[in-house]
């Protein structure tokens, strides 16, 4: 949409009490024009957090446009703006803040006992809080998954993760120590790792929308 088209629609919506039909018609055009864009933005944000939940996606989009309909004059273009990039950026910011708020509520309902949440709404605006909530929930579920392993396999897996560095192999001294400790071979150590990770992934797929944090330090 052009800058002029968006401005006219926002103005129409602002007069919804006087002309509701025109406001709704304009709002529908705006929704059709930007809902797919917003869906792609939030889908990426969810994927970055390891969450795959269509309900959260649809709720974020609906709530974002509802806020726009309720108060359309929250946004305005700067003088001389030639395209809709600023409007897209604003929509994205509103939607991402709404996503953070929903993440807090979503996991508070499911993992209340494991989370310490800040009560004031301003905290919801923080990327760190939303990310930390995802990590806290992930670690709790990961701990539950690890309980499915034998003590030996769990210790081997956690030791390998402790010394994990992206792009590098496990230090040979660590592998030798594990082999000596459990009277086994490096090939068996790798099999223990593969078997343990498979169980963890299966546990996550059955019990959560998150992907496991693979390497814990």
C-alpha positions as CSV (number, residue, x, y, z in Angstrom):
1,X,0.0,0.0,0.0
2,X,1.1,3.6,-0.5
3,X,1.7,6.0,2.3
4,X,-1.4,8.0,1.3
5,X,-3.6,4.8,1.3
6,X,-2.4,3.8,4.8
7,X,-2.9,7.3,6.2
8,X,-6.4,7.5,4.8
9,X,-7.3,4.1,6.3
10,X,-5.9,5.0,9.7
11,X,-8.0,8.2,9.6
12,X,-11.1,6.3,8.7
13,X,-10.6,3.9,11.6
14,X,-10.1,6.8,13.9
15,X,-13.7,7.9,13.1
16,X,-15.1,4.4,13.6
17,X,-17.7,5.7,16.1
18,X,-19.1,8.1,13.4
19,X,-18.8,5.7,10.5
20,X,-18.3,2.1,11.6
21,X,-18.9,0.5,8.2
22,X,-16.2,2.6,6.4
23,X,-13.8,2.0,9.3
24,X,-14.3,-1.8,9.1
25,X,-13.9,-1.8,5.3
26,X,-10.7,0.1,5.5
27,X,-9.4,-2.1,8.3
28,X,-10.2,-5.2,6.2
29,X,-8.1,-3.8,3.4
30,X,-5.3,-3.1,5.8
31,X,-5.5,-6.6,7.3
32,X,-5.4,-8.2,3.9
33,X,-2.5,-6.0,2.9
34,X,-0.2,-6.8,5.8
35,X,-1.4,-10.0,7.6
36,X,0.9,-12.2,5.5
37,X,3.8,-10.0,6.1
38,X,3.2,-10.0,9.8
39,X,2.8,-13.8,9.7
40,X,6.2,-14.2,8.2
41,X,7.8,-11.9,10.8
42,X,6.3,-13.7,13.8
43,X,6.9,-17.2,12.3
44,X,10.6,-16.3,12.2
45,X,10.5,-15.0,15.7
46,X,8.9,-18.2,16.9
47,X,11.4,-20.3,15.0
48,X,14.3,-18.5,16.6
49,X,12.9,-19.4,20.0
50,X,12.3,-23.0,18.9
51,X,8.5,-22.7,19.2
52,X,6.1,-24.1,16.6
53,X,2.6,-23.1,17.6
54,X,0.0,-21.9,15.1
55,X,-2.3,-20.8,17.9
56,X,0.3,-18.3,19.3
57,X,1.0,-17.1,15.7
58,X,-2.6,-16.4,15.0
59,X,-3.2,-14.8,18.4
60,X,-0.3,-12.4,17.9
61,X,-1.5,-11.3,14.5
62,X,-5.1,-10.9,15.7
63,X,-4.1,-8.9,18.8
64,X,-1.7,-6.7,16.9
65,X,-4.4,-5.7,14.4
66,X,-6.9,-5.3,17.2
67,X,-4.6,-2.8,18.9
68,X,-4.3,-1.0,15.6
69,X,-8.1,-0.8,15.2
70,X,-8.6,0.3,18.8
71,X,-6.1,3.1,18.5
72,X,-5.1,3.8,14.9
73,X,-3.4,7.1,15.5
74,X,-0.6,5.5,17.6
75,X,1.3,5.4,14.3
76,X,2.0,8.2,11.9
77,X,4.4,8.7,9.0
78,X,7.2,11.2,9.1
79,X,7.0,14.0,6.5
80,X,8.5,13.0,3.2
81,X,8.1,9.2,3.7
82,X,7.9,7.6,0.3
83,X,7.0,3.9,1.1
84,X,5.4,1.7,3.8
85,X,8.6,0.4,5.4
86,X,8.1,2.5,8.5
87,X,4.6,1.1,8.9
88,X,5.9,-2.4,8.5
89,X,8.6,-1.8,11.1
90,X,6.0,-0.4,13.5
91,X,3.7,-3.4,13.0
92,X,6.6,-5.7,13.6
93,X,7.5,-4.0,16.8
94,X,4.0,-4.2,18.2
95,X,3.6,-7.8,17.2
96,X,7.0,-8.8,18.7
97,X,6.1,-7.1,22.0
98,X,2.7,-9.0,21.9
99,X,4.6,-12.2,21.3
100,X,6.8,-11.6,24.4
101,X,3.7,-11.1,26.5
102,X,2.1,-14.2,25.2
103,X,5.2,-16.3,25.8
104,X,5.2,-15.2,29.4
105,X,1.5,-16.2,29.8
106,X,1.9,-19.4,27.8
107,X,4.7,-20.9,29.8
108,X,3.6,-19.4,33.1
109,X,0.4,-21.6,32.8
110,X,2.4,-24.7,32.1
111,X,5.6,-24.3,34.1
112,X,4.6,-21.9,37.0
113,X,6.5,-23.9,39.6
114,X,9.8,-23.6,37.7
115,X,9.7,-19.9,36.8
116,X,10.1,-16.7,38.7
117,X,8.3,-14.1,36.8
118,X,8.4,-10.3,37.2
119,X,4.9,-8.9,37.8
120,X,5.1,-5.5,36.2
121,X,4.1,-5.1,32.6
122,X,7.2,-3.1,31.6
123,X,9.3,-6.2,32.1
124,X,7.4,-7.9,29.2
125,X,9.0,-5.4,26.8
126,X,12.4,-7.1,27.5
127,X,13.8,-9.5,24.9
128,X,16.0,-10.9,27.7
129,X,13.0,-11.9,29.8
130,X,11.2,-13.7,27.0
131,X,14.4,-15.5,26.0
132,X,15.2,-16.4,29.6
133,X,11.7,-17.9,30.1
134,X,12.2,-20.1,27.1
135,X,15.6,-21.2,28.4
136,X,14.3,-21.9,31.9
137,X,11.5,-24.0,30.6
138,X,13.8,-25.8,28.2
139,X,16.3,-26.6,30.9
140,X,13.5,-28.0,33.1
141,X,12.2,-30.2,30.4
142,X,15.7,-31.3,29.4
143,X,16.4,-32.3,33.0
144,X,13.2,-34.4,33.0
145,X,14.4,-36.0,29.7
146,X,17.8,-36.8,31.2
147,X,16.1,-38.8,34.0
148,X,15.2,-41.4,31.3
149,X,18.8,-42.2,30.9
150,X,21.0,-44.5,33.0
151,X,23.4,-42.7,35.4
152,X,26.3,-43.8,33.2
153,X,24.7,-42.5,30.0
154,X,23.6,-39.3,31.6
155,X,27.1,-38.6,33.0
156,X,28.7,-39.3,29.6
157,X,26.3,-37.1,27.7
158,X,26.6,-34.2,30.2
159,X,30.4,-34.5,30.2
160,X,30.5,-34.3,26.4
161,X,28.2,-31.3,26.5
162,X,30.4,-29.6,29.1
163,X,33.4,-29.7,26.8
164,X,31.4,-28.9,23.6
165,X,32.7,-26.1,21.4
166,X,30.9,-25.3,18.1
167,X,33.0,-26.5,15.1
168,X,35.4,-28.5,17.3
169,X,35.6,-32.2,18.2
170,X,35.5,-33.3,21.9
171,X,39.0,-33.1,23.3
172,X,40.7,-36.5,23.1
173,X,41.7,-36.3,26.8
174,X,38.0,-36.1,27.7
175,X,37.2,-39.1,25.6
176,X,40.1,-41.1,27.0
177,X,39.0,-40.3,30.5
178,X,35.4,-41.5,29.8
179,X,36.6,-44.6,28.2
180,X,38.8,-45.4,31.1
181,X,36.1,-44.6,33.7
182,X,33.5,-46.8,32.1
183,X,35.9,-49.4,30.5
184,X,34.6,-48.8,27.0
185,X,35.6,-47.4,23.6
186,X,35.2,-44.1,21.8
187,X,32.9,-45.8,19.4
188,X,30.6,-46.8,22.3
189,X,30.8,-43.3,23.7
190,X,29.5,-42.0,20.4
191,X,26.7,-44.6,20.4
192,X,25.7,-43.5,24.0
193,X,25.6,-39.9,22.8
194,X,23.4,-40.8,19.8
195,X,21.1,-42.9,21.8
196,X,20.7,-40.4,24.6
197,X,20.1,-37.5,22.2
198,X,17.4,-39.5,20.4
199,X,15.6,-40.1,23.7
200,X,15.8,-36.4,24.5
201,X,14.4,-35.3,21.2
202,X,11.6,-37.9,21.5
203,X,10.7,-36.6,25.0
204,X,10.6,-33.0,23.8
205,X,8.4,-33.8,20.8
206,X,5.9,-35.5,23.1
207,X,5.9,-32.9,25.9
208,X,6.6,-29.5,24.5
209,X,6.6,-27.1,21.6
210,X,10.2,-26.3,22.2
211,X,13.4,-27.8,20.7
212,X,16.0,-29.1,23.2
213,X,18.9,-26.9,24.0
214,X,21.5,-29.3,22.8
215,X,24.6,-28.2,24.6
216,X,24.4,-27.3,28.3
217,X,27.2,-25.5,30.1
